[in-house]
């Protein structure tokens, strides 16, 4: 199915407005455990239900994938990907770094994204070949030239099954970045990481994971703002990539080299220990 993503942007914005109002006005409510140190609130489920119902009325031909309840509708090559509250732990602790993230994925490629950060009064939106915007104003990535002047966000450390093993490369990468970049930041929200790369507030974001519900909207927003999006090995990013790396274009080669070398060192050290 082929569609001009720009024509669906008003619908996506309406859906996100519904979500944002719920996040701003409702208390977290009952917390449901999803696994080790992973949880969802009543607001997560409430937002997902409301957005799914709205989109099923407005775009019944497009599939829907939600963070909390998975795929509830199959589409013909197009699917909405929603994280109802990206940064649930922040939301639960009254930290304002959280929001709703809604992307449209065509086959394996995000073509539209809207991210709303209700407690910061910021909304990011982009559609393929239409540019990226923050509160209606066009945005661009930073012009960072070198690692030592860059602020780099890294994704959350892993929790749950095999967390210790999965965190080895994350911790090693944190250590290597700390010696090379101006500052490291961890915001606890993939949507914020990618939106703020797009906005030029940070110079790069590295997530050693790639979940379309978390990243679809942010990927297209960052890409439309001029960011380079790659996988672990520097190959072009897609929804099936192993990682999500977004950066000002002149930083990408150095970041990828550092990530590759760090991962090799972690594997080597583990083999020696064993």
N, C-alpha and C positions, 0 to 999 in steps of 0.2 A: 504494500500500500504506500503510495507516495502522497505527501501532503506538504504544503508550504507552512512551515512551523510558525512563521510570523502571523498567520491567520488564526492560530490557536493561542497566541500570547494573551489576548484579553481574557479568554476563558481560564487559562492558568492563573492569571492575576486574581480573578474572582475567587478561584478555589483557595488560593493562598490567603486572601483576605479573610475568608471564612475561618481558616485555620488559625491565623494570627489573632483574631478576636477571641477565640477559645483559649489560646495560650495566655493572653493578657488578662483575661477575666476569671479564669477558673483556677482554683487551687489544685495541686497535684492529685489529691485524693488518695485512694487505695493504691499501694505499690505492689505490683506483681513481680515476683522473682522469675527471671528468665534463665538464670544460670549463676555461676560463681561471680558475684559482684556485678551482675548485669540485671537490669530491671526495666519495667515499664510502668508508667503511672496511668491513672484514669484519663488524664488529658491526652496521653499518647493515643490511647484507643479512641477517645472521643473525636480527636482531630482526624484520625484515619477513617473512621466511619463517616464523618461529615463530608470529607473531601471525596471519598469513594462514591458516596451517594450523589453528590453534585456532578462529578465527572461522568457517572453512568448515565445521567440524564442528558448532559450536554454533548458527550462524545461516546455514545454507546458502542461505536465501532472500534474504539481503542481499548487495549487491554489495561489492566491495573495491577501494579505490584506495590504492596505496602510493607513497611518495616515490621509491623506487628503481626499481620495475618497473612502475609505472603501474597501469592497470585490469586486474585478473586475473579478475574475476568481475562480471557485470552483475546488478543486482537490480531488483526491481519498484518503482522510485521511491525506494528506500533504499540508501545506500552508506556503508560505513565508510571514513573518510579517515585514513590513518596517516602520521605522520612518525616513522620508527623511532628516529632520533637527531636531535632538533632542536637545532642548535648543534654540528654535526659538527666544525667547525674548533676550537671550544672543547674538545670531547672529545679530539680528536687532540693538543691541546697541554696536556692534563691540567688544563684550567680547568673547575671544577665546574658552570659555568652551561650545563647541557645536560640533555636528558631526552627522554622519549617522549610523543607527543601523539596521542591517538586520539579522533576525533569521529565522530558519526553524523549524516549529512545526509539530510534528508527533502525531496526535490525540490531546492529552492534554499536550505533553511534548516537550520542545525545545531540538533539537538534534544537532543544528549547530548555530553558531553565529559569526558575524563579525561586529566590531565597529571601525570606523575610525574617528579620531579627527584631521581634516585637518590642523588646525592652531597650533597644538601641535606636529605635525609629529609623531603621535602615532597610531598604528593599533593593535587591539586586535582580536584574532581569536581562535575558539575552535570548536571541533566536539566531539560527544559522544565517550568516552573511548579513546580519542586521546590526552588529555591534553589541556592546554591553553597557549597562546603565546602572547607576545607583541613585535612587530617588529621582529618576527621570533625567539625570545628567550623565553624559557619556564618560566612561572611565577607560583608563589604559594602565597596563602594568608599569612597574618602575623601570628605570633605565640602568639598574645596577650593573656594574661592569665586572666586579671582582668579589670573591667570597668574603674577604675580610671586612667589607663594608656592608654585608648583607645581613638582614634579619630573616631567619629561616624558622618556619613552624614545623613541628614534627607531630605526627598523629599519636593518639593515646597508646600507652603500652597495653599489651594483650592481657586479658583475664580469661578465666575458664580453662578448658581442657588444654593441656600442654603449654600453659602460659609461660612457664619458666623457659622452655625450649624456644618458643616463639619470640621471647623477649631478648634472647641473646643478641641477635643482630640489631635490634632496636637500641639496646643499651650501648652496644659497641659504636653504633652510628652516632648516638648522642655524644659520646666521649670524643669521637673524631671531629664532629662538627664544632664542639665547644672550643677546640684548639684552632679553628680556622675561620669561623664566621664572627660577625660583630656580636650577635646575640641569638639565642635559641628561645623559641616560644612554644608553649603547648596550651592551646585554647580549649581543647576538649570537644571540638566540633569540626567535622570535615567540611561542612558547609561554610563555616567562618574561615577556615584555612584557605579554601579555594576562592571565596569571594574577596578576601583581603589581598590575595595575590593579584586578582583582577583589578582591585581598587588601588594598587600600589602602596598599600599600607605595610605589607611585608613583601619580601623579594622572592621568596620561594616557599613551597610547602612540600613535605615528604611524608607520604603515608605508605607503609609497607603492607598495604592491603588495598582492595578495590571492591567495594560493594556498591552496585548500581543504585541502591536505595539511598546511600549516603553521598555518592559522588556525581551522579548523572547531571544534576542541575549545576553544581559547581564547576564541573569540567567544561561545559559549553560556555558558561559565563567567563571563566578564565581564558578559554581559547579565543572567544570573541574580543576579549580585551587585549589580546596580543601575547598571552603567555604561551610558552612551549609546553606541551603535555607529553610525557613519555612514561614508559614502563621501566622496570629495574635496569634493563640492559641498554636503555636509550632508544629503543624502538618506539614507534608511535603508539600512543595510549589508545586503548579501546575498553569497552565494558568487560572484556574477558582478560584484561591485563592482570598481572600479579600484584602490581603496586600502582600508586597514583602520585606522580611527581609533576608539579607545576612550578614554573619558574620564569623569571625574566630571561629572555633568550640567551644572553651572553653568559649566564651562570650554568646553563644546563650541562654542558660538557664536563665541567669540573665537578658538579654534583654527582653525575652518573659515575664518573671515574672513582670518586670517593666511596660511593655506595657499593660498587662492584668490588673494590679492593677490601672494604670492610667486611663484606659478606664472605669473601675468600678467606680472610684471616680468621673469622669465626669458625668456619668449617674446618680449617687447618688445626686450630687450637682444640676443637672438640675431638678430632681424630687422634691428636696426640694424647689427650686426657684418657681416651678410651683404650 
